[in-house]
């Protein structure tokens, strides 16, 4: 398989000369021809020397596809539109059913309808898909989300229209927990403060062989409170237990009954040295951690959020850090991403806050797992056995 050739949103002009004999999946607006598996370009009669290209194609998908007459193909031709391809730095294998696949590197909300109008299958990641975006898409049958969270999609409207929505799951079961552990270690051992000290020459001026100006704490014997005990929460529990931490599993906030093996939400807040969030963002979990919750936590506790920005009231977190209600925090997510208009946490100049740009999920291995699972989801849907449905 050769690497895709991206056009980065530069339209490919109609009538561009296509001289390669590589098998490529692009859209052809020549009568009676569509791409499909079978033969190389040079074997087609008459040879295709010049192709009229759609002005909206932004990537040449170089995979094992070629051209056959539309009258010869078996089954309906699905039109797949991927609106946010640049998020992923891995290959997506071609699905095993008749299809056209069009990639857009990036798409703004006001471009969604124009680009997806004729799609039968729409692939998205974080773009908002509400009734105003979806109602003009009369051919749409499936939204395949290249992520686990689906809070950006109006699932109620999708159900009313009979549009299936599926997501990808557990692809980051190693990547995200490892990121969580790295953040915990960085905070508990004050790595960033010591890095700054060395850069500023503090160690060089030290009167002893060492520099111990900031507290360092072991993970061993400390308590990790896990709020959200799905696949990722369980994976984080395994990693933290492996380094000797005691795991406290939180019951849902406000629950009347405490399940076996869990503690109440307030008990986990009060007892944990590290609290890590792994729950979805819903109306029930929005601002799950706010001023009242920070007041419950130990003064030496730390908060880790790699789930959704809206789970934490960011103003309350900033206040808790400034006021030393907690010892530190690390977040991989913000309430609005990317934070083009700024964010209170980005303006906060404190040494005990780490902000990473939503990358906990993004190891190359996790991305490839996501890509493979997403195509599996497409094939299952077309075969009539849909999987990972959230509608």
Residue pairs with C-beta under 8 A, 6 or more apart in sequence:
1 62
1 63
1 64
1 91
1 93
2 22
2 62
3 62
3 91
4 59
4 60
4 61
4 62
4 91
4 103
5 59
5 60
5 62
6 58
6 59
6 60
6 103
6 105
7 57
7 58
7 59
7 60
8 58
8 105
9 58
9 104
9 105
9 106
10 58
11 55
11 56
11 57
11 58
12 53
12 54
12 55
12 57
12 58
13 53
13 55
14 29
14 52
14 53
14 54
14 55
15 50
15 52
15 53
16 51
16 53
17 49
17 50
18 48
18 49
18 50
18 51
18 53
19 49
20 41
21 40
21 41
21 42
22 62
23 40
23 41
23 62
23 63
23 64
23 65
23 66
24 35
24 60
24 61
24 62
24 63
24 65
25 35
25 60
25 61
25 62
25 63
25 65
25 94
25 100
25 101
26 35
26 51
26 53
26 54
26 57
26 60
26 61
27 35
27 53
27 54
27 57
27 100
27 102
28 34
28 35
28 51
28 52
28 53
28 67
29 52
29 53
29 54
30 51
30 52
32 69
32 70
32 71
33 48
33 67
33 68
33 69
33 70
34 67
34 68
34 70
34 73
34 77
34 98
34 100
35 65
35 66
35 67
35 100
36 65
36 66
36 67
36 68
36 73
36 98
36 99
37 64
37 65
37 66
37 94
38 66
38 67
38 68
39 66
39 67
39 68
40 66
41 47
41 48
41 66
41 67
44 66
44 67
48 67
54 102
56 102
56 104
56 115
57 102
57 103
58 85
58 102
58 103
58 104
58 105
59 85
59 102
59 103
59 104
59 105
61 94
61 101
61 103
63 93
63 94
64 94
65 94
70 77
73 98
74 98
75 97
75 98
76 98
77 98
77 99
77 100
78 95
78 97
78 98
78 99
78 100
78 120
78 121
78 382
79 99
79 100
79 102
79 118
79 119
79 120
79 121
79 139
80 95
80 99
80 100
80 101
80 102
80 119
80 120
80 121
80 122
80 123
80 378
81 102
81 104
81 115
81 116
81 119
81 121
81 122
81 123
82 92
82 101
82 102
82 103
82 104
82 123
83 104
83 107
83 112
83 115
83 116
83 122
83 123
83 124
83 125
83 127
84 104
84 105
84 106
84 107
84 123
84 124
84 125
84 126
84 127
84 146
85 103
85 104
85 105
86 105
86 106
87 125
87 126
87 146
88 146
88 367
88 370
88 371
89 364
89 367
90 364
90 367
90 368
90 371
91 368
91 371
92 371
92 374
92 375
93 371
93 372
93 375
94 101
94 375
95 101
95 375
95 378
95 379
95 382
96 379
97 378
97 379
97 382
97 383
99 121
104 111
104 115
107 115
107 127
109 127
109 128
109 133
112 127
112 129
112 133
113 133
113 136
113 137
116 122
116 133
116 137
116 140
117 136
117 137
118 139
119 137
119 139
119 140
120 139
120 140
120 141
120 142
121 140
121 141
121 142
121 143
121 144
121 378
121 381
122 129
122 137
122 140
122 142
122 143
122 144
123 143
123 144
123 145
123 146
123 374
124 143
124 144
124 145
124 146
124 152
124 153
125 145
125 146
125 147
126 147
126 152
126 337
127 152
128 152
128 153
129 143
129 152
129 153
129 154
130 153
130 154
130 157
131 154
131 157
134 140
134 154
134 157
134 158
134 161
134 163
135 157
140 161
140 163
141 163
141 164
141 381
142 163
142 164
142 165
142 166
142 378
142 381
142 386
143 153
143 158
143 163
143 164
143 165
143 166
144 166
144 374
144 377
144 378
144 381
145 153
145 165
145 166
145 167
145 168
145 390
146 168
146 370
146 371
146 374
147 167
147 168
147 370
148 167
148 168
148 169
148 170
148 171
148 172
149 167
149 280
149 281
149 308
150 165
150 167
150 390
151 280
151 281
151 282
151 308
153 165
155 165
155 390
155 391
157 163
158 164
158 165
158 391
159 391
163 391
164 381
164 386
164 389
164 391
165 389
165 390
165 391
166 377
166 381
166 386
166 387
166 388
166 389
166 390
167 388
167 390
168 370
168 373
168 374
168 377
168 388
169 231
169 373
169 388
170 231
170 232
171 361
171 366
171 367
171 369
171 370
171 373
172 232
172 360
172 361
172 362
172 363
172 366
172 370
173 231
173 232
173 235
174 235
174 363
174 365
174 366
175 360
175 361
175 362
175 363
175 365
175 366
176 232
176 235
176 236
176 306
176 360
176 361
176 366
177 232
177 235
177 236
177 238
177 239
178 239
178 363
179 306
179 332
179 356
179 359
179 360
180 236
180 239
180 276
180 304
180 306
180 360
181 236
181 239
181 240
181 243
183 304
183 306
183 330
183 332
183 354
183 356
184 219
184 224
184 240
184 274
184 276
184 302
184 304
184 330
185 191
185 219
186 192
186 330
186 354
187 302
187 327
187 328
187 329
187 330
187 352
187 354
188 216
188 217
188 218
188 219
188 222
188 274
188 302
189 216
189 217
190 214
190 215
190 216
192 351
192 354
193 213
193 214
193 351
193 352
194 211
194 214
196 351
197 203
197 211
197 213
198 211
202 211
202 213
203 211
217 273
217 300
218 244
219 240
219 243
219 244
219 245
220 243
220 244
220 245
221 244
221 245
221 246
222 245
222 246
222 273
222 274
223 245
223 246
223 247
223 248
223 271
223 272
223 273
223 274
224 236
224 237
224 240
224 245
224 246
224 247
224 248
224 272
224 273
224 274
224 275
224 276
225 248
225 250
225 268
225 269
225 271
225 272
225 274
225 275
225 276
226 233
226 236
226 237
226 247
226 248
226 249
226 250
226 268
226 276
226 278
227 233
227 250
227 265
227 268
227 275
227 276
227 277
227 278
227 279
227 288
228 250
228 277
228 278
228 279
228 280
228 307
229 237
229 249
229 250
229 262
229 278
230 278
230 279
232 278
233 249
233 278
233 279
236 276
236 278
237 247
237 249
240 247
240 274
241 247
245 274
248 263
248 267
248 268
248 271
248 272
249 261
249 262
249 263
249 268
250 262
250 263
250 264
250 265
250 268
251 258
251 259
251 262
251 263
251 264
251 265
252 265
253 265
253 284
253 285
253 288
254 265
255 264
255 265
258 264
263 271
266 296
268 275
269 275
269 293
269 296
269 297
270 296
270 297
270 298
271 298
272 297
272 298
272 301
273 298
273 300
273 301
273 302
274 301
274 302
274 303
274 304
275 289
275 297
275 301
275 302
275 303
275 304
276 303
276 304
276 305
276 306
277 288
277 289
277 303
277 304
277 305
277 306
277 307
277 311
277 312
278 306
278 307
279 285
279 288
279 307
279 311
280 307
280 308
281 307
281 308
281 310
281 311
285 308
285 310
285 311
286 310
286 311
287 310
287 311
287 312
287 313
288 311
288 312
289 303
289 305
289 311
289 312
289 313
289 316
289 317
290 312
290 313
290 316
291 313
291 316
291 319
291 320
294 316
294 317
294 319
294 320
294 325
294 326
295 325
297 303
297 325
297 326
298 326
299 324
299 325
299 326
299 327
300 326
300 327
301 326
301 327
302 326
302 327
302 328
302 329
302 330
303 312
303 317
303 326
303 328
303 329
303 330
304 329
304 330
304 331
305 311
305 312
305 329
305 330
305 331
305 332
305 333
306 331
306 332
306 333
306 360
307 333
308 333
309 331
309 333
309 334
309 335
309 336
309 337
310 335
312 331
314 334
314 335
314 343
314 344
314 345
315 344
317 329
317 331
317 345
318 344
318 345
318 348
319 325
320 326
320 329
321 328
321 329
321 348
321 350
321 352
321 353
322 348
322 350
327 352
328 352
328 353
328 354
329 352
329 353
329 354
330 353
330 354
330 355
330 356
331 345
331 353
331 354
331 355
331 356
332 355
332 356
332 357
332 358
332 359
332 360
333 358
334 343
334 345
334 346
334 355
334 358
335 343
336 343
337 358
338 357
339 346
345 353
345 355
346 355
373 388
376 387
377 386
377 387
377 388
380 386
380 387
381 387
